[in-house]
Structure formats: C-alpha cells, structure tokens
Amino acid sequence: MIRVGVGGWTFEPWRGSFYPPGLPHARELEYASRRLTSIEINGTFYRTQTPASFRKWFQETPDDFVFSLKAPRFAAQRTVLAEAGPSIDRFLQSGVTELGHKLGPILWQFAPTKRFDSADVGAFLALLPKEQDGIPLRHAIEVRHDSFLAADFIELLRRHEVAVVFAESEKYPALADVTAEFVYARLQRALEEEPAGYPPSALDAWAKRFQTWAAGGVPADLPRVCSKTAPPKQRDCFVYFISAAKVRNPAAAMALIERLGG
C-alpha cells in the first residue's frame, strides 16, 4: 500500500478550501479520512493523549484508514537519547494501541541540534519495542542535522529495522536510503500559487518514485548515503504533505492519490 495524507486535520484555512462551508469541526476527521488514506497525528508530539481520544479517532475513520503518530518531543528531542526509556514507555502505554490495526508507523523526530553519535543513537534504537499490547510497532526516525549523512547511521537503522524518514525540505538533510520494511516520507515544498500544491510534473515524478519504492526498488534521482542497497522486496509507503504552503497540502495529497490509482 502507498498511503498518502497530511499532518493533522485541524487547520482553520482548510475550512472552505478543503472542508466544505458549514462542516462542523467535530466532523473534520470523518471528512478528511474519506479523502485521504492516512494522517500523521502531530498532537502526540506536544502532549499526552488519552485512550478515549485514540478510541474516538479509531471509530471516526474508515476500516482501511491508518494513522501515523509523531512521538513526544520529551522522548525524541533530548540531549542524551539513551535516557529516553521512561518517556518512550509512557507514550506507548498512553493508549496508542486503542488504534488497533489503524496504528501505522511512529515518527521519532530528532532535534535540529542533535548530532550523530553512534553509541547514543544505537542505545535509543534498542529502546524502541517491536510490539505493544500484542500489536506490532513500526518506527521511523527523522534526523535534522547533516552529521547523520553517514553510512554508519544507515547500517545502524537497518540492524534495528527502523526506517529513516525522507524529508523533502529546504532546511534539513535528505536521505532516501531504504532501511526497513516500509518507507516514510515528508514532503515540505508545497507552493500556494499551485492549486494542487505542486506542479503536475512534480506530482507525476513523486508518484513514480513511490511506485518504485513500493515495488522494492530505489528511486534513482533521490540522494542516498550508503552505497549498499536494501534487498528488493515490496514495501508499504507512507507519505505526508507537511508545512510549507499548508493550505495546499490536502489538495496535493488528493492529487497524488489520484495519480496512484485512487
């Protein structure tokens, strides 16, 4: 599956541009989840959610919908990652498994000041469990410092079966290496003057790249750090249009979904 979505579902400028006029705020997730195939929940980054909230989100979305969760900043954005164990446990025990089969990858976003330290990052990866309450967990790491442009980092992720996030960003490094059983991308260059956020040719190119990833290949036109490639096999893909001209992100997601065959 190639799942496409945006970050969150509450954004006032989407009312009238994405959400129809008069739609109650309480029905925004219901509406968005029937036009997108995934949503990255950002609220979990800032504060602990309740089991009741996760159950509510599960109930409001279609059976084949999937959420990814942005892990708490208290766990992922700390000076010593190896000390994140209690924060990781608190997050995973907060009710995330109430999402059941709709629980997609968990995104761990490192601080822009965090430099690559093999021992510290390795210790952090070892803290990420493979399951919680009997539900398999998938983890993705987003790095924001150029020191992570290292083959040692890619090999470390592969040993722990954790995905590296491909970030299409003007500020942060881009790593298109495949390091896990799935691919996670965050596209952050939407343009407000483009009705679909991106020019048609750019959306066409992204559709081809995700089809290549999903089929087990590696897009030839994206930057990789490690010369060694992952074994070719089919992989789920998760792509989110984030930030930039945020008002255009739902349109970009729907345009990509259309190019991928709906």
ZIZIDA-V565030 format. One record per residue. N is the residue number from 1. SS is DSSP state (a for helix, b for strand, c for the rest). OMEGA is omega in whole degrees, -180 to 180 (NA if undefined). Layout:
N&SS&OMEGA  N&SS&OMEGA
This chain:
1&c&170  2&b&-177  3&b&-173  4&b&179  5&b&-178  6&b&176  7&b&180  8&c&178  9&c&179  10&c&180  11&c&-170  12&a&180  13&a&176  14&a&179  15&b&-176  16&c&176  17&c&176  18&c&178  19&b&179  20&c&178  21&c&177  22&c&179  23&c&178  24&c&179  25&a&-177  26&a&-178  27&a&-177  28&a&178  29&a&177  30&a&-179  31&a&-176  32&a&-176  33&c&177  34&c&176  35&c&176  36&c&-180  37&c&176  38&b&174  39&b&174  40&b&-180  41&b&-179  42&c&-177  43&a&180  44&a&178  45&a&-172  46&a&-178  47&c&179  48&c&176  49&c&-179  50&c&174  51&a&180  52&a&178  53&a&179  54&a&178  55&a&180  56&a&179  57&a&177  58&a&-175  59&a&-175  60&a&-173  61&c&180  62&c&-175  63&c&-177  64&c&180  65&c&-179  66&b&174  67&b&161  68&b&-177  69&b&174  70&b&-175  71&c&-175  72&c&177  73&a&180  74&a&179  75&a&-171  76&a&-175  77&c&180  78&c&-177  79&c&180  80&c&-177  81&a&-178  82&a&-179  83&a&-174  84&c&-174  85&a&-179  86&a&179  87&a&177  88&a&-180  89&a&-179  90&a&180  91&a&-176  92&a&178  93&c&-176  94&c&179  95&c&-177  96&a&-178  97&a&171  98&a&176  99&a&177  100&a&-177  101&a&177  102&a&178  103&b&177  104&b&-178  105&b&173  106&b&-178  107&b&177  108&b&-175  109&b&180  110&c&179  111&c&179  112&c&-179  113&c&-177  114&c&178  115&c&179  116&c&174  117&c&-172  118&a&-178  119&a&-178  120&a&180  121&a&178  122&a&178  123&a&178  124&a&-179  125&a&179  126&a&179  127&a&-176  128&c&-176  129&c&179  130&c&179  131&b&176  132&b&-179  133&c&178  134&c&-179  135&b&179  136&b&178  137&c&174  138&c&-176  139&b&177  140&b&-179  141&b&173  142&b&180  143&c&-174  144&c&178  145&c&-174  146&a&180  147&a&179  148&a&176  149&c&-174  150&c&180  151&a&179  152&a&179  153&a&180  154&a&180  155&a&178  156&a&177  157&a&-180  158&a&179  159&a&-179  160&a&179  161&c&178  162&c&-177  163&b&170  164&b&-179  165&b&170  166&b&-179  167&b&173  168&b&-171  169&c&176  170&c&-173  171&c&-169  172&c&-177  173&c&179  174&c&178  175&c&-179  176&c&178  177&c&175  178&c&-175  179&c&-177  180&c&-179  181&c&179  182&b&179  183&b&-179  184&b&-178  185&b&176  186&b&-176  187&b&-167  188&c&-180  189&c&177  190&c&-179  191&c&-177  192&c&-179  193&c&177  194&c&-179  195&c&179  196&c&176  197&c&180  198&c&173  199&c&180  200&a&-179  201&a&179  202&a&178  203&a&176  204&a&-179  205&a&179  206&a&177  207&a&179  208&a&180  209&a&-179  210&a&175  211&a&177  212&a&178  213&a&-176  214&a&-179  215&a&178  216&c&-180  217&c&178  218&c&179  219&c&-175  220&c&-174  221&c&178  222&c&-175  223&c&174  224&c&-178  225&c&-174  226&c&179  227&c&178  228&c&-180  229&c&178  230&c&178  231&c&-180  232&c&176  233&c&-180  234&c&-177  235&c&169  236&b&177  237&b&177  238&b&-179  239&b&-178  240&b&173  241&b&-169  242&c&170  243&c&-177  244&c&176  245&c&-170  246&a&-179  247&a&-178  248&a&-172  249&a&177  250&a&179  251&a&178  252&a&180  253&a&-179  254&a&178  255&a&177  256&a&177  257&a&179  258&a&-180  259&a&180  260&c&176  261&c&175  262&c&NA
